């Protein structure tokens, strides 16, 4: 009994196209979309009361602090902002909000 083999001809461009489609699909699954953060110390104004006194931070303060987290090292490098960001009150607010103090 003789078996017949079928040949499938695949062009190089078809293989390349399939590879590109697979890579794009994998990247879409693996890479979350990152939103750009606008660093603005004014955005942390809801935290001023909690930083300067022993009152607990509000939910708005914690939300803004989470949003501004990528900016904290920049604030620490700014001589005008560093005393506030590095204060015991700011550390307490970060701790209460569950945000680790940045190591820059």
C-alpha angles and dihedrals in degrees: 000000000000122000121214120218121213117216119215115201114208121182121225091240091057091052091047092049092051091049091051092050092051092048092049092050092049092048091050090055098043104039116070116209109256120213119215115244119219106217108223122154087200087068087069093061092110086066098054095092093049093046095049097042137027095261115125117255118260124240088253090055093051091047092052091045090054090049092049095043094107088055099052096092089052090051090050090053091052108090091211095053102032096083090057097042092045095046123116089243092056091048090051092049091050090049093048090049090050094244116136114234108253122256105209 
